[in-house]
């Protein structure tokens, strides 16, 4: 049977030695690579509107492209592709309109409202 104390050669001693070394050799902090600009509330609202409405417009543009592709496939009697692109058009149209509606709701109805009371 060993006469050594098991606590002496476990994680605790390694941790203690590391803390002693870390205290003796402090790490220098360089400048952060992440720079987050401070925006005013109105600028933040404008950026949010641009991103939200831009995403909605992009989705609607993709719906237009998919709808054009569906019509093109239908003209050459490729009904399987026409149905697939029609379904994609429907969901892209739904997503685009949803993005526009959600952005409008958030910017013009949620943000200007009073904050709810938390109990």
C-alpha positions in Angstrom: 0.0 0.0 0.0 1.3 3.4 -1.0 2.0 5.9 1.8 1.5 8.9 -0.5 -1.5 11.1 -0.1 -3.7 10.6 -3.2 -4.8 14.3 -3.1 -1.1 15.3 -3.7 -0.9 13.9 -7.2 -4.3 14.6 -8.6 -5.9 17.4 -10.5 -5.6 19.7 -7.5 -1.9 19.9 -7.5 -1.7 20.4 -11.2 -4.3 23.2 -10.9 -2.4 24.8 -8.1 0.9 24.8 -10.0 -0.9 26.2 -13.1 -2.5 29.0 -11.0 0.9 29.9 -9.5 2.5 30.0 -12.9 -0.4 31.9 -14.4 -0.2 34.5 -11.6 3.6 34.8 -12.1 3.2 35.2 -15.9 0.2 37.3 -16.6 -1.1 37.2 -20.2 -0.9 40.4 -22.1 -4.1 41.4 -23.7 -3.9 42.8 -27.2 -6.4 44.8 -29.0 -9.6 42.9 -29.9 -10.2 41.9 -33.5 -13.9 42.4 -33.0 -15.0 46.0 -33.3 -18.7 46.6 -32.7 -19.7 50.2 -33.5 -22.0 51.9 -31.2 -25.1 53.0 -33.1 -27.9 55.4 -32.1 -31.4 54.0 -31.8 -32.5 55.5 -35.0 -29.4 54.1 -36.9 -30.0 50.7 -35.4 -33.6 50.8 -36.5 -32.6 51.8 -40.1 -30.0 49.0 -40.3 -32.7 46.5 -39.0 -35.2 47.8 -41.6 -32.6 47.5 -44.4 -31.7 43.9 -43.4 -35.3 42.8 -42.9 -36.7 44.4 -46.0 -33.6 43.4 -48.0 -34.1 39.8 -47.0 -37.7 39.9 -47.9 -37.0 41.5 -51.3 -34.3 38.9 -52.0 -36.7 36.1 -51.3 -39.4 37.7 -53.5 -36.7 38.0 -56.3 -35.9 34.3 -55.9 -39.6 33.5 -56.1 -39.8 35.4 -59.3 -36.8 33.4 -60.7 -38.4 30.1 -59.6 -41.7 31.1 -61.1 -40.1 32.0 -64.4 -38.3 28.6 -64.3 -41.6 26.9 -63.6 -43.2 28.6 -66.6 -40.3 27.7 -68.8 -40.4 24.0 -67.8 -44.2 24.0 -68.4 -43.8 25.4 -71.9 -41.6 22.4 -72.9 -44.0 19.8 -71.3 -41.8 18.9 -68.3 -44.5 18.8 -65.8 -42.4 17.3 -63.0 -39.9 20.2 -63.0 -42.8 22.7 -63.5 -44.5 21.4 -60.4 -41.3 21.4 -58.4 -40.5 25.0 -59.3 -44.1 26.0 -58.7 -43.9 24.6 -55.1 -40.6 26.4 -54.6 -42.1 29.6 -55.9 -45.0 29.3 -53.5 -42.7 28.8 -50.5 -40.3 31.5 -51.5 -43.3 33.9 -52.0 -44.6 32.9 -48.6 -41.2 33.5 -46.9 -40.6 36.8 -48.7 -44.0 38.2 -47.7 -43.6 36.9 -44.2 -40.2 38.6 -43.9 -41.6 41.9 -45.1 -44.6 41.6 -42.7 -42.5 40.6 -39.8 -40.0 43.5 -40.4 -42.8 46.0 -40.7 -44.5 44.7 -37.6 -41.3 44.8 -35.6 -40.1 48.2 -36.7 -43.4 50.1 -36.7 -45.5 48.3 -34.0 -43.2 46.5 -31.6 -40.3 48.9 -31.2 -42.4 52.1 -30.7 -44.6 50.4 -28.1 -44.0 50.5 -24.4 -42.0 47.8 -22.9 -44.1 45.2 -21.0 -43.9 45.2 -17.3 -42.0 42.3 -15.8 -43.0 40.9 -12.4 
